[in-house]
Amino acid sequence: MKNLAIGIVLLMMTGFSSISITLEDEIELTCVKKQMSTQTCHYNFTINGIRYHFIDNGCKSKKEDIIKKAKNGKLALAKDWKINCEAKKEGDPK
């Protein structure tokens, strides 16, 4: 029981939140940035206007798989963005 309580406290301290994603939720992959020096890929998501991020160490997963897991709610997303990037604007050809 004590280990469970410690685990819950540690999970809350790391910033991970338990979010339940439904079909009505608006999930958008805002941007992906790759850091070559550390071999990490940073995925920034916006879900219902709230910023979340996911870090793929080693950049092993494909972009499509990450998006699919996020839409299915099977990805551990942390609140806020670790690396800022410009959000896509309407009518922006990028």
C-alpha positions as CSV (number, residue, x, y, z in Angstrom):
1,M,0.0,0.0,0.0
2,K,2.9,2.3,0.9
3,N,4.5,1.6,-2.5
4,L,1.3,2.4,-4.3
5,A,1.0,5.7,-2.6
6,I,4.6,6.6,-3.4
7,G,4.1,5.6,-7.0
8,I,1.0,7.8,-7.3
9,V,2.8,10.8,-5.8
10,L,5.8,10.3,-8.1
11,L,3.4,10.1,-11.1
12,M,1.7,13.4,-10.1
13,M,5.1,15.1,-9.6
14,T,6.3,14.3,-13.1
15,G,3.5,16.1,-14.7
16,F,1.8,13.2,-16.4
17,S,-1.9,13.3,-16.3
18,S,-4.5,10.7,-16.8
19,I,-6.6,12.0,-19.7
20,S,-9.4,10.1,-21.3
21,I,-9.7,10.8,-25.0
22,T,-13.1,10.4,-26.6
23,L,-14.0,10.4,-30.3
24,E,-15.4,14.0,-29.9
25,D,-12.0,15.3,-28.8
26,E,-10.1,17.5,-31.2
27,I,-6.6,16.0,-31.4
28,E,-4.0,17.9,-33.5
29,L,-0.4,17.1,-33.9
30,T,1.0,20.6,-33.8
31,C,4.6,19.9,-34.6
32,V,7.4,17.4,-34.4
33,K,11.0,18.4,-33.6
34,K,14.0,16.1,-33.7
35,Q,17.1,16.8,-31.6
36,M,20.0,15.1,-33.4
37,S,22.4,15.5,-30.4
38,T,20.2,13.5,-28.0
39,Q,18.4,11.4,-30.6
40,T,15.0,12.4,-29.2
41,C,11.8,13.3,-31.1
42,H,9.4,15.8,-29.4
43,Y,5.8,15.5,-30.5
44,N,3.6,18.5,-29.5
45,F,-0.2,17.8,-29.4
46,T,-3.1,20.1,-28.9
47,I,-6.2,18.3,-27.5
48,N,-9.2,20.5,-27.1
49,G,-7.0,23.6,-26.9
50,I,-4.7,22.1,-24.1
51,R,-1.0,21.5,-24.9
52,Y,0.5,18.1,-24.4
53,H,3.8,16.6,-25.4
54,F,5.4,13.2,-25.9
55,I,9.1,12.4,-26.2
56,D,10.3,9.4,-28.2
57,N,13.8,8.5,-27.1
58,G,15.7,7.2,-30.1
59,C,13.0,8.3,-32.5
60,K,12.1,4.6,-33.0
61,S,8.3,5.1,-33.7
62,K,6.8,6.3,-36.9
63,K,4.9,9.5,-36.9
64,E,1.7,7.8,-38.0
65,D,1.9,5.3,-35.1
66,I,2.3,8.1,-32.6
67,I,-0.7,9.9,-33.9
68,K,-2.8,6.6,-33.9
69,K,-1.8,5.8,-30.3
70,A,-2.6,9.4,-29.2
71,K,-6.1,9.2,-30.8
72,N,-6.7,5.8,-29.1
73,G,-5.6,7.2,-25.7
74,K,-2.7,4.7,-25.4
75,L,0.1,7.3,-25.3
76,A,1.5,8.8,-22.0
77,L,1.2,12.5,-22.7
78,A,2.6,15.1,-20.4
79,K,1.1,18.6,-19.9
80,D,2.6,21.6,-21.7
81,W,5.2,21.6,-24.4
82,K,8.8,20.8,-23.6
83,I,10.1,22.4,-26.8
84,N,8.1,25.3,-28.2
85,C,7.2,25.4,-31.9
86,E,5.0,27.6,-34.0
87,A,1.4,26.4,-34.2
88,K,0.0,26.1,-37.7
89,K,-2.2,29.0,-38.6
90,E,-5.3,28.7,-40.9
91,G,-4.4,29.3,-44.5
92,D,-0.7,28.7,-43.8
93,P,0.8,26.5,-46.6
94,K,3.4,24.9,-44.3
